Amino acid sequence: MRFILFYEVALSFTMHKQKWMQIYELFLSQQPKWVMDVMTMPTFIKTPVLIGLSLLSSLSLNIQAKPNYSAFAEQSRTTAKSLLSDKRLIADTHSISVEPALGVPNFLWLKPGANPSLSSAKSASNNLEAIARGHIAHYAKLYRLTTASLSSARLQDQQRLGDSTLVRFAQVINGIDVFERHINVLMDKQLALTAISGYLAPHQNINTAVANIAFKLSLPEAISSALADLSDQALAASALQLSEQRGEYQWYVLTDRAQAKLKFKLSQAVRGKKVYYPLAERLEPAYYLEITTADQDETDSDSAYSYVISAQDGRLLARTDLTAHDAHQPFSYRVWAEQATLPLPDDSPYGNDLTPFPEIAPTQAATPIAANLIQLSCGPISTCDPWLPDTAVQTVGNNVDAYADISRGDGFSLHDLRAPLSADHTFDYAYDFNEYDSDNRPGQLYPVIVQAFYTTNFLHDWLYDHGFNEQAGNGQDQNYGRGGPKSIG
């Protein structure tokens, strides 16, 4: 009853709001005439019209949409000197694209069989991180990397992609992330270099330079600057109070007195941390922030933005609308699940009839049921956050990383196995009940991995709207600016 009543109220409000919007738009486009028309209306018509226009102007125009902005992208309009003219450095490359502001590659693809001196690295060491670092060091001059810059690369993860291996690094200086600076090394089966994507901040004497740059502003002062940019309302840093601190992040909320003076409210505590923001010729101390706001009388978040604010003078370095996500194409999964509007996973390959197990003994052996090909982009979750990005090629997404733990180690490692696409946006694998599962039979493991990926994602989405969300610490890599710790579980 509660949900039906809420729906009717919401529908009524929506219908009236559309009418008031039509009136208001006409009022703005023909203001002189409408002022006269409204003022000459009978009182019983004029009063609600004026009240409605007043309410609409305060209700709908609290937070105006802001365009994305990047100070580094603005600098990218100018081209830095590149070392690509050095034929010795690029002789073994098949393709290179360049970041114009720095003059360094943002993607480097080697010719097949190139760089034979590094292809034998496996015989000297099985340390994937060390081998990947060696590949980066070989092209350090091309990337304008010093020894200090190379040492600032911190291992993020390493993944097996079929016969290839991917090792990813993030740039961290004195324990502080360099904003959006990553470098990824792709190697073949022999661990010879195939490609490098991304790049690191290439500044000379990087640790010494950073040590001499102070964070002059506090995190509350940075939040104050970001909220002023977002809402066009001035807000003192003293209006913010620390609510939580965990790891590198801090969460701040507004005091009740400050909140009452604003035309909007914070839907979540503002989350922030220290970063170094890379500009063309220097690193600037800054704060990364995630801010979600709503109108004062609404509970749903109207806007969600990430900000990077300078810790030197409070100026805007980056702003990203976190709600501007493209529509995602659905994926198809061959799984044991109901072919229905709500495609609930089956209890087992034998369906749901045997669970809970009946009290009487079965008279005959159970027979597996047929798996269904289910197409969806998300499960039963109000936000419809996609399980996979459109470019996904394996069973690893924002909520779930499903793989066969062949190496038996903790976490995904070199010999473990994820399920790849069987066709475009499709994971269609049939399990053979007459065959044994084994490490050397990936065809038997793939359907199991796909089922685990589907069921775990479905349960993630099912539980989300029951309260197991970002704030409760659910397992997600990206929290879409909704707060909560990242990469749990």
BELSULKA-V728098 format. One record per residue. N is the residue number from 1. SS is DSSP state (helix for helix, strand for strand, loop for the rest). PHI is phi in whole degrees, 0 to 359 (NA if undefined). D_CENTER is the distance of its C-alpha to the mean C-alpha in Angstrom with 2 decimals. Layout:
BEGIN
n=N ss=SS phi=PHI d_center=D_CENTER
n=N ss=SS phi=PHI d_center=D_CENTER
END
This chain:
BEGIN
n=1 ss=loop phi=NA d_center=36.41
n=2 ss=helix phi=297 d_center=33.90
n=3 ss=helix phi=289 d_center=31.22
n=4 ss=helix phi=295 d_center=33.84
n=5 ss=helix phi=298 d_center=35.07
n=6 ss=helix phi=299 d_center=31.64
n=7 ss=helix phi=297 d_center=31.05
n=8 ss=helix phi=296 d_center=34.46
n=9 ss=helix phi=297 d_center=33.93
n=10 ss=helix phi=296 d_center=30.56
n=11 ss=helix phi=295 d_center=32.16
n=12 ss=helix phi=299 d_center=35.14
n=13 ss=helix phi=297 d_center=33.10
n=14 ss=helix phi=298 d_center=31.11
n=15 ss=helix phi=297 d_center=34.40
n=16 ss=helix phi=292 d_center=36.03
n=17 ss=helix phi=297 d_center=33.10
n=18 ss=helix phi=298 d_center=33.31
n=19 ss=helix phi=296 d_center=37.03
n=20 ss=helix phi=295 d_center=36.63
n=21 ss=helix phi=295 d_center=34.05
n=22 ss=helix phi=299 d_center=36.63
n=23 ss=helix phi=296 d_center=39.25
n=24 ss=helix phi=294 d_center=37.12
n=25 ss=helix phi=297 d_center=36.13
n=26 ss=helix phi=295 d_center=39.80
n=27 ss=helix phi=299 d_center=40.75
n=28 ss=helix phi=291 d_center=38.62
n=29 ss=helix phi=281 d_center=39.96
n=30 ss=loop phi=227 d_center=43.59
n=31 ss=helix phi=302 d_center=43.83
n=32 ss=helix phi=302 d_center=47.54
n=33 ss=helix phi=293 d_center=48.81
n=34 ss=helix phi=291 d_center=46.65
n=35 ss=helix phi=300 d_center=47.73
n=36 ss=helix phi=293 d_center=51.29
n=37 ss=helix phi=296 d_center=50.64
n=38 ss=helix phi=294 d_center=48.85
n=39 ss=helix phi=292 d_center=51.46
n=40 ss=loop phi=264 d_center=54.29
n=41 ss=loop phi=291 d_center=52.78
n=42 ss=loop phi=300 d_center=54.49
n=43 ss=helix phi=301 d_center=53.16
n=44 ss=helix phi=293 d_center=51.83
n=45 ss=helix phi=262 d_center=49.54
n=46 ss=helix phi=298 d_center=48.90
n=47 ss=helix phi=299 d_center=47.67
n=48 ss=helix phi=295 d_center=44.81
n=49 ss=helix phi=295 d_center=43.73
n=50 ss=helix phi=294 d_center=43.55
n=51 ss=helix phi=296 d_center=41.85
n=52 ss=helix phi=297 d_center=39.27
n=53 ss=helix phi=296 d_center=38.57
n=54 ss=helix phi=295 d_center=38.29
n=55 ss=helix phi=296 d_center=35.88
n=56 ss=helix phi=295 d_center=33.72
n=57 ss=helix phi=294 d_center=33.50
n=58 ss=helix phi=276 d_center=32.39
n=59 ss=helix phi=279 d_center=30.10
n=60 ss=helix phi=264 d_center=28.10
n=61 ss=loop phi=246 d_center=27.95
n=62 ss=loop phi=293 d_center=26.58
n=63 ss=loop phi=242 d_center=23.21
n=64 ss=loop phi=272 d_center=23.18
n=65 ss=loop phi=299 d_center=20.12
n=66 ss=loop phi=247 d_center=19.27
n=67 ss=loop phi=286 d_center=18.42
n=68 ss=loop phi=294 d_center=15.69
n=69 ss=strand phi=214 d_center=17.45
n=70 ss=strand phi=216 d_center=17.40
n=71 ss=helix phi=296 d_center=20.58
n=72 ss=helix phi=293 d_center=20.01
n=73 ss=helix phi=297 d_center=19.74
n=74 ss=helix phi=298 d_center=22.97
n=75 ss=helix phi=289 d_center=24.60
n=76 ss=loop phi=292 d_center=23.61
n=77 ss=loop phi=288 d_center=26.29
n=78 ss=loop phi=257 d_center=28.81
n=79 ss=loop phi=257 d_center=29.39
n=80 ss=loop phi=273 d_center=30.00
n=81 ss=loop phi=294 d_center=32.55
n=82 ss=loop phi=250 d_center=31.36
n=83 ss=loop phi=265 d_center=32.96
n=84 ss=loop phi=291 d_center=32.62
n=85 ss=loop phi=287 d_center=36.31
n=86 ss=loop phi=281 d_center=37.15
n=87 ss=helix phi=298 d_center=38.03
n=88 ss=helix phi=293 d_center=38.28
n=89 ss=helix phi=280 d_center=34.58
n=90 ss=helix phi=245 d_center=33.44
n=91 ss=loop phi=297 d_center=36.32
n=92 ss=loop phi=261 d_center=34.38
n=93 ss=strand phi=263 d_center=31.27
n=94 ss=strand phi=269 d_center=30.80
n=95 ss=strand phi=205 d_center=28.22
n=96 ss=strand phi=219 d_center=26.57
n=97 ss=strand phi=242 d_center=24.36
n=98 ss=strand phi=236 d_center=24.49
n=99 ss=strand phi=278 d_center=22.59
n=100 ss=loop phi=296 d_center=25.45
n=101 ss=loop phi=291 d_center=25.06
n=102 ss=loop phi=247 d_center=25.51
n=103 ss=loop phi=73 d_center=27.44
n=104 ss=strand phi=243 d_center=25.51
n=105 ss=strand phi=293 d_center=24.02
n=106 ss=strand phi=252 d_center=20.34
n=107 ss=strand phi=206 d_center=21.33
n=108 ss=strand phi=227 d_center=24.52
n=109 ss=strand phi=237 d_center=25.97
n=110 ss=strand phi=275 d_center=29.24
n=111 ss=loop phi=291 d_center=32.25
n=112 ss=loop phi=302 d_center=33.08
n=113 ss=loop phi=81 d_center=35.31
n=114 ss=loop phi=285 d_center=34.72
n=115 ss=loop phi=59 d_center=34.75
n=116 ss=helix phi=296 d_center=37.09
n=117 ss=helix phi=294 d_center=37.65
n=118 ss=helix phi=263 d_center=34.16
n=119 ss=helix phi=291 d_center=34.18
n=120 ss=loop phi=267 d_center=36.52
n=121 ss=helix phi=298 d_center=34.21
n=122 ss=helix phi=299 d_center=33.75
n=123 ss=helix phi=292 d_center=37.45
n=124 ss=helix phi=270 d_center=37.23
n=125 ss=loop phi=199 d_center=34.17
n=126 ss=loop phi=256 d_center=31.70
n=127 ss=loop phi=279 d_center=29.21
n=128 ss=helix phi=299 d_center=26.18
n=129 ss=helix phi=299 d_center=24.70
n=130 ss=helix phi=295 d_center=28.10
n=131 ss=helix phi=295 d_center=28.52
n=132 ss=helix phi=297 d_center=25.18
n=133 ss=helix phi=297 d_center=26.13
n=134 ss=helix phi=297 d_center=29.48
n=135 ss=helix phi=295 d_center=28.05
n=136 ss=helix phi=295 d_center=26.15
n=137 ss=helix phi=300 d_center=29.36
n=138 ss=helix phi=299 d_center=31.38
n=139 ss=loop phi=251 d_center=29.58
n=140 ss=loop phi=302 d_center=29.21
n=141 ss=loop phi=297 d_center=31.67
n=142 ss=loop phi=297 d_center=29.82
n=143 ss=loop phi=267 d_center=26.63
n=144 ss=loop phi=57 d_center=28.82
n=145 ss=loop phi=259 d_center=27.85
n=146 ss=loop phi=269 d_center=30.30
n=147 ss=helix phi=300 d_center=30.82
n=148 ss=helix phi=294 d_center=29.00
n=149 ss=helix phi=296 d_center=25.97
n=150 ss=helix phi=297 d_center=25.97
n=151 ss=helix phi=289 d_center=26.31
n=152 ss=loop phi=278 d_center=23.24
n=153 ss=strand phi=281 d_center=21.02
n=154 ss=strand phi=253 d_center=19.73
n=155 ss=strand phi=299 d_center=19.05
n=156 ss=strand phi=264 d_center=15.55
n=157 ss=strand phi=194 d_center=16.51
n=158 ss=strand phi=223 d_center=18.87
n=159 ss=strand phi=227 d_center=18.81
n=160 ss=strand phi=265 d_center=21.63
n=161 ss=strand phi=239 d_center=21.17
n=162 ss=loop phi=67 d_center=24.59
n=163 ss=loop phi=270 d_center=27.09
n=164 ss=strand phi=251 d_center=24.57
n=165 ss=strand phi=231 d_center=22.74
n=166 ss=strand phi=246 d_center=19.51
n=167 ss=strand phi=242 d_center=19.32
n=168 ss=strand phi=244 d_center=16.41
n=169 ss=strand phi=235 d_center=17.08
n=170 ss=strand phi=245 d_center=15.49
n=171 ss=strand phi=269 d_center=18.00
n=172 ss=strand phi=227 d_center=19.30
n=173 ss=strand phi=235 d_center=22.56
n=174 ss=loop phi=53 d_center=24.63
n=175 ss=loop phi=80 d_center=21.82
n=176 ss=strand phi=243 d_center=19.54
n=177 ss=strand phi=294 d_center=16.42
n=178 ss=strand phi=272 d_center=17.00
n=179 ss=strand phi=302 d_center=14.16
n=180 ss=strand phi=54 d_center=12.14
n=181 ss=strand phi=246 d_center=15.13
n=182 ss=strand phi=224 d_center=14.83
n=183 ss=strand phi=220 d_center=17.47
n=184 ss=strand phi=237 d_center=17.56
n=185 ss=strand phi=243 d_center=20.95
n=186 ss=strand phi=254 d_center=21.89
n=187 ss=strand phi=237 d_center=25.31
n=188 ss=loop phi=275 d_center=27.73
n=189 ss=loop phi=298 d_center=29.74
n=190 ss=loop phi=272 d_center=32.05
n=191 ss=loop phi=67 d_center=29.21
n=192 ss=loop phi=281 d_center=30.34
n=193 ss=strand phi=291 d_center=27.80
n=194 ss=strand phi=254 d_center=26.40
n=195 ss=strand phi=200 d_center=23.75
n=196 ss=strand phi=231 d_center=21.71
n=197 ss=strand phi=238 d_center=18.51
n=198 ss=strand phi=78 d_center=17.13
n=199 ss=loop phi=195 d_center=19.43
n=200 ss=loop phi=251 d_center=20.20
n=201 ss=loop phi=297 d_center=21.78
n=202 ss=loop phi=262 d_center=25.38
n=203 ss=loop phi=287 d_center=27.43
n=204 ss=loop phi=293 d_center=30.81
n=205 ss=loop phi=46 d_center=31.63
n=206 ss=helix phi=297 d_center=28.07
n=207 ss=helix phi=292 d_center=28.67
n=208 ss=helix phi=295 d_center=31.91
n=209 ss=helix phi=296 d_center=30.51
n=210 ss=helix phi=293 d_center=27.65
n=211 ss=helix phi=298 d_center=30.17
n=212 ss=loop phi=267 d_center=32.20
n=213 ss=loop phi=250 d_center=29.48
n=214 ss=loop phi=263 d_center=29.22
n=215 ss=loop phi=275 d_center=26.67
n=216 ss=loop phi=289 d_center=29.21
n=217 ss=loop phi=263 d_center=27.27
n=218 ss=loop phi=273 d_center=25.97
n=219 ss=helix phi=298 d_center=22.58
n=220 ss=helix phi=301 d_center=24.28
n=221 ss=helix phi=294 d_center=25.72
n=222 ss=helix phi=293 d_center=22.36
n=223 ss=helix phi=298 d_center=21.07
n=224 ss=helix phi=302 d_center=24.37
n=225 ss=helix phi=295 d_center=23.87
n=226 ss=helix phi=294 d_center=20.43
n=227 ss=helix phi=294 d_center=21.89
n=228 ss=helix phi=294 d_center=24.89
n=229 ss=helix phi=294 d_center=22.92
n=230 ss=helix phi=285 d_center=21.04
n=231 ss=helix phi=247 d_center=24.18
n=232 ss=loop phi=60 d_center=27.09
n=233 ss=loop phi=240 d_center=28.56
n=234 ss=loop phi=288 d_center=29.73
n=235 ss=loop phi=215 d_center=28.72
n=236 ss=loop phi=285 d_center=30.25
n=237 ss=helix phi=298 d_center=28.28
n=238 ss=helix phi=292 d_center=30.81
n=239 ss=helix phi=281 d_center=29.41
n=240 ss=strand phi=250 d_center=26.41
n=241 ss=strand phi=228 d_center=26.86
n=242 ss=strand phi=291 d_center=24.94
n=243 ss=strand phi=250 d_center=23.95
n=244 ss=strand phi=196 d_center=22.19
n=245 ss=strand phi=220 d_center=21.50
n=246 ss=strand phi=211 d_center=19.73
n=247 ss=loop phi=64 d_center=19.13
n=248 ss=loop phi=276 d_center=17.94
n=249 ss=strand phi=259 d_center=16.68
n=250 ss=strand phi=232 d_center=19.07
n=251 ss=strand phi=244 d_center=18.97
n=252 ss=strand phi=235 d_center=21.45
n=253 ss=strand phi=235 d_center=23.10
n=254 ss=strand phi=277 d_center=25.80
n=255 ss=loop phi=291 d_center=29.39
n=256 ss=helix phi=301 d_center=31.10
n=257 ss=helix phi=293 d_center=33.44
n=258 ss=helix phi=291 d_center=30.79
n=259 ss=helix phi=299 d_center=28.82
n=260 ss=helix phi=294 d_center=32.07
n=261 ss=loop phi=271 d_center=32.57
n=262 ss=loop phi=262 d_center=29.31
n=263 ss=loop phi=275 d_center=28.76
n=264 ss=strand phi=224 d_center=25.29
n=265 ss=strand phi=226 d_center=23.84
n=266 ss=strand phi=278 d_center=20.75
n=267 ss=loop phi=285 d_center=19.07
n=268 ss=loop phi=225 d_center=17.43
n=269 ss=loop phi=298 d_center=18.49
n=270 ss=strand phi=287 d_center=17.00
n=271 ss=strand phi=257 d_center=15.01
n=272 ss=strand phi=209 d_center=15.72
n=273 ss=strand phi=205 d_center=16.59
n=274 ss=strand phi=284 d_center=18.62
n=275 ss=strand phi=216 d_center=17.43
n=276 ss=strand phi=254 d_center=19.49
n=277 ss=strand phi=265 d_center=18.69
n=278 ss=strand phi=278 d_center=20.09
n=279 ss=loop phi=256 d_center=22.71
n=280 ss=loop phi=301 d_center=25.06
n=281 ss=loop phi=240 d_center=27.73
n=282 ss=loop phi=198 d_center=26.38
n=283 ss=strand phi=254 d_center=23.66
n=284 ss=strand phi=248 d_center=23.48
n=285 ss=strand phi=298 d_center=22.83
n=286 ss=strand phi=205 d_center=20.30
n=287 ss=strand phi=234 d_center=18.06
n=288 ss=strand phi=267 d_center=14.33
n=289 ss=strand phi=229 d_center=14.08
n=290 ss=strand phi=235 d_center=12.12
n=291 ss=strand phi=232 d_center=14.69
n=292 ss=strand phi=238 d_center=15.24
n=293 ss=strand phi=230 d_center=18.76
n=294 ss=strand phi=213 d_center=21.21
n=295 ss=strand phi=295 d_center=24.86
n=296 ss=loop phi=303 d_center=27.34
n=297 ss=loop phi=257 d_center=28.65
n=298 ss=loop phi=236 d_center=25.49
n=299 ss=loop phi=258 d_center=23.17
n=300 ss=loop phi=283 d_center=20.15
n=301 ss=loop phi=287 d_center=17.54
n=302 ss=loop phi=275 d_center=18.54
n=303 ss=strand phi=212 d_center=15.95
n=304 ss=strand phi=218 d_center=12.76
n=305 ss=strand phi=228 d_center=12.37
n=306 ss=strand phi=256 d_center=11.22
n=307 ss=strand phi=231 d_center=14.38
n=308 ss=strand phi=236 d_center=15.97
n=309 ss=strand phi=243 d_center=19.65
n=310 ss=strand phi=297 d_center=22.45
n=311 ss=loop phi=273 d_center=24.22
n=312 ss=loop phi=270 d_center=27.34
n=313 ss=loop phi=221 d_center=28.06
n=314 ss=loop phi=80 d_center=25.22
n=315 ss=loop phi=281 d_center=24.48
n=316 ss=strand phi=285 d_center=21.23
n=317 ss=strand phi=251 d_center=19.36
n=318 ss=strand phi=202 d_center=16.04
n=319 ss=strand phi=215 d_center=14.77
n=320 ss=strand phi=226 d_center=11.75
n=321 ss=strand phi=282 d_center=11.88
n=322 ss=loop phi=279 d_center=8.74
n=323 ss=loop phi=264 d_center=10.91
n=324 ss=loop phi=272 d_center=11.74
n=325 ss=loop phi=261 d_center=10.12
n=326 ss=loop phi=289 d_center=12.65
n=327 ss=loop phi=295 d_center=14.65
n=328 ss=loop phi=259 d_center=13.80
n=329 ss=loop phi=285 d_center=16.81
n=330 ss=loop phi=290 d_center=17.91
n=331 ss=strand phi=251 d_center=18.70
n=332 ss=strand phi=251 d_center=22.08
n=333 ss=strand phi=229 d_center=22.89
n=334 ss=strand phi=274 d_center=26.45
n=335 ss=strand phi=216 d_center=26.62
n=336 ss=loop phi=274 d_center=29.09
n=337 ss=strand phi=205 d_center=27.99
n=338 ss=loop phi=286 d_center=29.84
n=339 ss=loop phi=276 d_center=30.10
n=340 ss=loop phi=213 d_center=29.69
n=341 ss=loop phi=302 d_center=27.68
n=342 ss=loop phi=253 d_center=26.07
n=343 ss=loop phi=281 d_center=25.77
n=344 ss=loop phi=298 d_center=26.28
n=345 ss=strand phi=297 d_center=26.36
n=346 ss=loop phi=288 d_center=29.99
n=347 ss=loop phi=295 d_center=31.34
n=348 ss=loop phi=194 d_center=32.36
n=349 ss=loop phi=297 d_center=33.50
n=350 ss=loop phi=262 d_center=36.74
n=351 ss=loop phi=85 d_center=35.26
n=352 ss=loop phi=249 d_center=35.67
n=353 ss=loop phi=290 d_center=39.49
n=354 ss=loop phi=266 d_center=39.93
n=355 ss=loop phi=230 d_center=37.68
n=356 ss=loop phi=293 d_center=39.07
n=357 ss=loop phi=297 d_center=41.82
n=358 ss=loop phi=296 d_center=45.09
n=359 ss=loop phi=293 d_center=47.97
n=360 ss=loop phi=277 d_center=50.27
n=361 ss=loop phi=289 d_center=49.99
n=362 ss=loop phi=293 d_center=48.66
n=363 ss=loop phi=273 d_center=51.51
n=364 ss=loop phi=210 d_center=49.68
n=365 ss=loop phi=295 d_center=46.73
n=366 ss=loop phi=289 d_center=43.38
n=367 ss=loop phi=246 d_center=42.06
n=368 ss=loop phi=298 d_center=38.37
n=369 ss=loop phi=268 d_center=37.09
n=370 ss=loop phi=284 d_center=35.34
n=371 ss=loop phi=282 d_center=31.55
n=372 ss=strand phi=254 d_center=29.97
n=373 ss=strand phi=267 d_center=27.53
n=374 ss=strand phi=259 d_center=24.88
n=375 ss=strand phi=247 d_center=22.60
n=376 ss=strand phi=195 d_center=19.50
n=377 ss=loop phi=251 d_center=15.80
n=378 ss=loop phi=208 d_center=15.37
n=379 ss=loop phi=263 d_center=17.94
n=380 ss=loop phi=282 d_center=19.78
n=381 ss=loop phi=226 d_center=17.06
n=382 ss=loop phi=297 d_center=17.55
n=383 ss=loop phi=276 d_center=14.02
n=384 ss=loop phi=47 d_center=14.00
n=385 ss=loop phi=293 d_center=10.35
n=386 ss=loop phi=292 d_center=10.75
n=387 ss=loop phi=291 d_center=11.65
n=388 ss=loop phi=224 d_center=11.06
n=389 ss=loop phi=289 d_center=9.86
n=390 ss=loop phi=300 d_center=13.15
n=391 ss=loop phi=268 d_center=13.75
n=392 ss=loop phi=297 d_center=13.74
n=393 ss=loop phi=232 d_center=17.11
n=394 ss=strand phi=216 d_center=17.11
n=395 ss=loop phi=276 d_center=16.55
n=396 ss=strand phi=223 d_center=13.33
n=397 ss=loop phi=225 d_center=10.19
n=398 ss=loop phi=288 d_center=7.55
n=399 ss=loop phi=257 d_center=10.74
n=400 ss=loop phi=222 d_center=13.51
n=401 ss=strand phi=240 d_center=14.81
n=402 ss=loop phi=260 d_center=18.34
n=403 ss=strand phi=204 d_center=21.01
n=404 ss=strand phi=273 d_center=24.72
n=405 ss=loop phi=277 d_center=25.43
n=406 ss=loop phi=290 d_center=28.36
n=407 ss=loop phi=284 d_center=28.61
n=408 ss=loop phi=67 d_center=28.75
n=409 ss=loop phi=278 d_center=26.87
n=410 ss=loop phi=278 d_center=24.13
n=411 ss=loop phi=87 d_center=20.70
n=412 ss=loop phi=291 d_center=20.13
n=413 ss=loop phi=223 d_center=22.73
n=414 ss=loop phi=306 d_center=24.71
n=415 ss=loop phi=266 d_center=26.85
n=416 ss=loop phi=286 d_center=24.48
n=417 ss=strand phi=225 d_center=23.69
n=418 ss=strand phi=260 d_center=20.82
n=419 ss=loop phi=273 d_center=21.87
n=420 ss=strand phi=273 d_center=21.43
n=421 ss=loop phi=298 d_center=21.70
n=422 ss=loop phi=268 d_center=25.33
n=423 ss=strand phi=201 d_center=25.07
n=424 ss=loop phi=301 d_center=22.70
n=425 ss=loop phi=54 d_center=19.90
n=426 ss=strand phi=218 d_center=22.31
n=427 ss=strand phi=240 d_center=22.89
n=428 ss=loop phi=242 d_center=26.60
n=429 ss=loop phi=232 d_center=28.51
n=430 ss=loop phi=259 d_center=31.73
n=431 ss=loop phi=271 d_center=32.83
n=432 ss=loop phi=260 d_center=36.46
n=433 ss=loop phi=287 d_center=38.22
n=434 ss=loop phi=268 d_center=41.14
n=435 ss=loop phi=246 d_center=39.24
n=436 ss=loop phi=273 d_center=38.20
n=437 ss=loop phi=279 d_center=34.68
n=438 ss=loop phi=203 d_center=34.57
n=439 ss=loop phi=297 d_center=32.40
n=440 ss=loop phi=266 d_center=34.12
n=441 ss=loop phi=235 d_center=33.54
n=442 ss=helix phi=300 d_center=29.89
n=443 ss=helix phi=298 d_center=30.97
n=444 ss=helix phi=276 d_center=31.76
n=445 ss=helix phi=277 d_center=28.56
n=446 ss=helix phi=304 d_center=26.14
n=447 ss=helix phi=297 d_center=27.05
n=448 ss=helix phi=293 d_center=26.74
n=449 ss=helix phi=296 d_center=23.23
n=450 ss=helix phi=296 d_center=22.21
n=451 ss=helix phi=297 d_center=23.90
n=452 ss=helix phi=296 d_center=22.13
n=453 ss=helix phi=297 d_center=18.68
n=454 ss=helix phi=294 d_center=19.82
n=455 ss=helix phi=297 d_center=21.58
n=456 ss=helix phi=293 d_center=19.00
n=457 ss=helix phi=296 d_center=16.25
n=458 ss=helix phi=298 d_center=19.01
n=459 ss=helix phi=293 d_center=20.00
n=460 ss=helix phi=304 d_center=16.53
n=461 ss=helix phi=289 d_center=16.54
n=462 ss=helix phi=298 d_center=20.25
n=463 ss=helix phi=279 d_center=20.05
n=464 ss=helix phi=302 d_center=17.15
n=465 ss=loop phi=284 d_center=19.55
n=466 ss=loop phi=263 d_center=22.22
n=467 ss=loop phi=114 d_center=20.57
n=468 ss=loop phi=272 d_center=18.49
n=469 ss=loop phi=248 d_center=15.24
n=470 ss=loop phi=299 d_center=12.87
n=471 ss=loop phi=295 d_center=15.98
n=472 ss=loop phi=275 d_center=17.96
n=473 ss=loop phi=86 d_center=15.78
n=474 ss=loop phi=291 d_center=14.65
n=475 ss=loop phi=276 d_center=13.01
n=476 ss=loop phi=214 d_center=9.21
n=477 ss=loop phi=273 d_center=6.93
n=478 ss=loop phi=246 d_center=3.96
n=479 ss=loop phi=261 d_center=6.57
n=480 ss=loop phi=55 d_center=5.96
n=481 ss=loop phi=74 d_center=8.69
n=482 ss=loop phi=262 d_center=11.10
n=483 ss=loop phi=86 d_center=12.35
n=484 ss=loop phi=80 d_center=13.28
n=485 ss=loop phi=288 d_center=12.88
n=486 ss=loop phi=262 d_center=10.02
n=487 ss=loop phi=55 d_center=11.00
n=488 ss=loop phi=259 d_center=14.14
n=489 ss=loop phi=84 d_center=16.38
END
